[in-house]
Amino acid sequence: MTDQAVDPDGAELSAHPATEDRFLGRTRELKELRADIERAGLDTLSGRKAPRARVLLIAGRPGSGRTRLAEELVRQVAERYPDGVLRARLSEPGGTPVPVEQAARDLLAGLGMPAPAGAAEDDLAAALRAALAGKRMLLLLDDAAGAEQVDALLPDTPDSLVVAVSQGPLTGIADVRPCTLGGLDTKSALELLTGHTGSVRITVDPRSAESLVEACQGHPAALVLAGGWLAARPQAAVSDLAKRMHAYTEGGADGTDGTPLSRVFRLVYEQLPAPAARTLRLLCLAPAGLVDPHTASALAGCSVDAARATLDDLVARGLLRAAESPLPQYEVPGCLHPLLRALAESQERPAELQLARARMLERTVRLLQSCRAITETDSPQAREKLNGMPPALRFPSPRAAADWLRIRRPALLASARLAVADGELDTLARRLMSQLVRALAAHVGTQAAAPDLYGVHGLVLDVAERRGLPREKAAALLNLGDLDAQTGRTREALARYRAALDAGREANDPYATGRAMESVGGAYQELGDHDRAADWFGRALAERLARGEHPEAARLYGRIGTAHTYAGRYGEALRNWRAALAGYRRSGDVAASARALSEIARVQEYAGRPEESLRTCQEAVEWARRAEDRRLQAALQLRLADTLDRLGDPAAARLHRAAAERMLGEEPPEEDARPEQAANACEIRTASSED
């Protein structure tokens, strides 16, 4: 069987892996589009320079070759736009519009400017316009669902160009003339078929070939499926398929709409083996239209190897598209998605479809567990759990797991969204989101993954509210509040934390309640309301003391001390920091004791007691040495130097600064007299002060 690499949504041809892809036909359309770039717009005719980028619209039904034409246009004119090309898809394969927020975030990422987690749609769109200001860039916005999506992403510069692909007109965007696609011309359509069948079957019966093109109405995706059917049957004549096509009446009992694409699809589908046909129709459930062998295996209830073989066969028949990826991954063409959905709904009972979804989510949960567990090689429990998994679910290395997570990220996030939207698989949805958060944190880090995590925590909140789960609601609100706080949305974070406190109290969850109280205090401190901050930290402290959690209580004493320091209440600050120090010493936390002493020295300095600060700082240096915290030692040495300068001892100050520079330079400590001289100088200065 010939190996095709044909785009069912365009007229891209590759009859053999070594054959270079060629763009076929559309000469007139390309000429019109290129001319439209230079056409004077209404603003120019009225004497005003266009304030926004010119928009070229390529309109056509899915499978008409609209995306391939847009890509060819971009290739031809890209050199005019030296700042580069950006691409975004504005609809999912099932037709669901992609939120403007997500599209803007993806475009900003393409510019190397990741946006803050949880940023509003208007803020992201404004950030995108600001990033594109003054640039000559080309934006390809594929599969736009409406004018609102495109309008929100338009650059405010006439030097950029936007190529939009849509099924219909973009009413509401000024000065846009659509280039509406019909079928390919006969010559190009025959070339497309030849790429599948070879030249012999076309040249020996050109009339039948032209009849087949006529039956397909030159529709590229229909021709791809027809070519795949012929390629799978080397002994069949082109006339056989042409006769079958003409014999099909318009429409069908399976819900197809009678178009050339639906008719040839029905013909191809009915010739599939029963297992392959069932796998194909269940692929309409694949999140974001992205399929890997595990997804297909879970949906169909077959082995991973069998699923991989079926997927490759479907690619050869033009029913799937192999994605450019180091891992086996496939795309369900958007033009086939409604046909597959109609088949699934007509031939599968609702309970069977729900079971297939559940199997897919369960498989995804287990893969995420494996993806995370391989990073926990120091944990015997994690190793035991990993070894207990089937070999097909294990990753050979942490790098392989990270690559899988990166490549499957769009499908994984879509899985979470679909699971929550389903409403009947909330238990699986909760497990999926929990494992997704842990896998992202393990491989990407919470900071880098913050935009994805924000969306996932929002979904967790949706499920918790729907199911009346106050404990999970509190956790989701706390996580969302933390992400809001990290990106400067402190008031929004404060509202989340207060709501989390209410949910924690409803769940009678002491951890969530105490955590929410402390977070409320932190938000008030960030807002500069130090009195309220100290009050809320005090409430959280009372909770910790009541449960005998002394290390956490010590930390909260420190936060109260910090709030009082900011408020200028140095006596209260010292009292709380000393309580924190006592707690750290009781628990044997040497590093925390050193930091507490450092803060006590700071407060003493603010309070105008430099001699006491010097003695405390010297004690803190000793504790920092015991904790082997070189950065803290260096910071304390610099503080000692500043204090000695104020006390009139510049020579001793220089010694401490030199010691700090050595530590910050990560040089090994030198075994000479200079550190001792610095310590002695500190002691002498203290003694003279006391005199």
Residue, then its C-alpha position, 0 to 999 in steps of 0.5 A: m500500500t502506498d504511504q500517503a502524507v496527504d492533508p485531508d483539509g487541503a490539496e497537499l500531495s505526497a505519494h511517497p515519503a521521499t516525495e516532496d509535498r506539492f501545492l496543487g491548483r488555486t492559481r487564480e485564488l492566490k493571484e487575487l489574494r496577493a493583489d488584495i494585499e496591495r489593494a487600497g482600503l476604504d481608509t486609504l481612499s478617504g485619506r486616512k491610513a488604516p489603523r489596523a492590519r489588513v485582513l485577508l479572508i479565505a472562506g470555504r467548507p471544511g475539507s475544501g483546502r482552505t487551510r492549505l491555501a492559507e499556508e501556501l499564501v503565507r509561504q509566498v509572502a512571508e518574506r515581506y514580514p521580517d518579524g515573522v509568522l504567528r499561527a493560531r487555531l480558533s476552533e477545535p475539531g468538533g467546532t467548539p470555538v477556542p476562547v480568545e483568552q487561550a488564542a491570545r496566550d498562545l500567540l504571546a507564547g509564540l512571541g516568547m512572552p508568556a502571559p500571567a496566569g489567570a489574566a483576563e481576556d481583554d488584558l491578554a488581547a491588549a498585551l498582544r496588541a502591545a507586543l505587535a505594535g511597530k512590527r511587520m508580522l503575518l498572523l494566520l488565524d485558522d478556522a475562525a468561528g466568528a468575527e469577534q475572535v478575529d477582531a480581538l486579535l487584530p494588531d493595531t498596525p497597518d504594517s502587519l497582515v492577518v490571513a483568516v480562514s473561516q467557513g463563512p464571512l466575517t461580518g463586522i470586520a471592515d474592508v474584508r473581501p472573502c476569497t471563497l473556495g470551490g472545487l479544484d480544477t480538473k487538472s489539479a484534481l487528477e494530479l491529486l488522485t495520481g499521487h495515490t493511484g500512480s499514473v497508469r490507472i489514470t492515463v488508461d482510463p482518463r474519462s473514468a478519472e474525470s468522472l470520479v473528479e466530477a462526482c467528488q466535485g473537485h473537493p480536496a478532502a473527498l478526492v483524498l478519501a477516493g485516492g485512499w480507497l483506490a490505493a488500498r485496492p491496487q486491482a480496482a479500476v478507477s471506473d469501479l469507484a466512479k460508478r460506486m460514487h454515482a450510484y450513491t444517492e444524496g444523503g444517508a440513513d447514517g446522518t450524512d448530509g449528501t455532500p461529495l465528502s459525505r458520500v465518499f466517506r460513507l463508501v470508504y467507511e463501509q469497506l472498513p473491517a468492523p474493528a477499524a470502523r468502530t475505532l474510527r467512529l469512536l475517535c470523535l471522542a478524542p480530546a481536541g481531535l488529537v489521538d495517540p495509540h493509548t487513546a485509541s486503545a482505551l476507546a476501542g477496548c483493544s491492545v495498544d499495538a492493535a490500536r497503533a496498526t489501525l491508526d496507521d491504516l486509517v492514515a493510509r486511507g486518508l481518514l486520519r492525519a499523522a501529526e508532526s511529532p516525535l511520538p506517534q500522534y494523529e489528528v482527526p480532520g475537522c471536516l470528518h468530525p461531524l460525520l464520525r460523531a453522527l456515526a457514533e451516535s447512530q451505531e453506539r448506545p449512549a451507555e457504550l459511548q459513556l463507557a468508552r469515555a470512562r476507559m479513555l479518562e482512566r487510561t489518561v489518569r494512569l499514564l499521568q500517574s506513571c509520568r509523575a512516579i518516574t520522577e520520584t525515584d527516591s521513593p520506595q513506594a513510588r518505585e513499587k507503584l511504578n513497577g506494578m503498572p503494566p509495561a505499556l503504561r511505563f515510561p523508559s526515562p523521566r525525559a521520555a515522560a516529560d516529552w510525552l507530557r509536553i506533546r500531549r499537553p493540549a489533549l490532556l487539558a482538553s480531556a480535563r475540560l471535556a470530563v468536567a463538561d460531561g457532568e456524569l464522570d466527575t469522580l474520574a474528572r477529579r482524579l484526572m485533574s489531580q494527577l495532571v496538576r501533580a505531573l505538571a508540577a513534577h516536570v514543568g514546575t508550578q511557576a512555569a505551568a501556572p497558566d495551565l494550572y489556573g485553568v485546571h484549578g478553575l475546573v476543580l472548583d466547578v466540579a466541587e461546587r456542582r457536587g457540593l464538596p466544600r473541602e475540594k472547593a476550599a483547596a481549589l480556591l486557595n490554589l487559585g488565590d495563590l496564583d492570583a497573588q503571584t501575578g499581582r491580583t491581590r484583591e482578587a486573591l483576597a476574595r478567593y481566600r475569604a471564600a476558601l475560609d468559608a468553604g473550609r469552615e463548612a467542611n470542618d477542615p482545620y487545615a483549609t481554615g488555618r491556611a485560608m486565615e494565613s493567606v488572608g493575612g498575607a493578602y492584607q499585608e501585600l495591600g499595606d494593611h498591616d493591622r489586619a494582617a497581624d490580626w489574621f495571622g494571629r487567628a491562624l496562630a491560635e488554630r495552630l497552637a490549639r492543635g499543638e502544631h508548634p513548628e507552624a506556630a513558630r513560623l506564624y509568630g514570625r509573620i506577625g513580627t514582620a507585620h508589626t515591623y512594617a507598621g513600626r511597632y518594634g516592641e511587638a515585632l521583637r516579642n513575636w520574633r523572640a517567640a518564633l526563635a524559641g519555637y524554632r530552637r525547641s524543634g531543633d531547626v537551626a536554619a530557621s533559628a538563624r533567620a529569626l535571629s537575623e530578623i531580630a537584629r533587623v528590628q533592633e536596628y530599626a528601633g535605633r539600638p545598633e549595639e544590640s543589633l550587632r550582638t544579635c547579628q553576631e549570634a545569627v552568624e554563628w547559627a548560620r554557620r551551624a546551618e551551613d547557610r552561606r547566603l544567609q551568612a553573607a547577608l548577615q556579614l553585610r548587615l554587620a558591615d552596615t552597622l559597623d559603618r554607622l558605629g564608626d568602625p569602617a575597618a571592621a566593616r571592610l572585613h565583613r564585606a570582604a567575607a560576604e563577597r567571598m561567600l556570595g562568590e561561592e568560594p570555599p572558606e579560606e583557612d586564614a585569620r581574616p574571618e577570625q579578625a572580623a569576629n574579633a573586631c565585632e567583639i571589640r566594637t561591642a565591648s567598647s560600646e558597652d563601656 
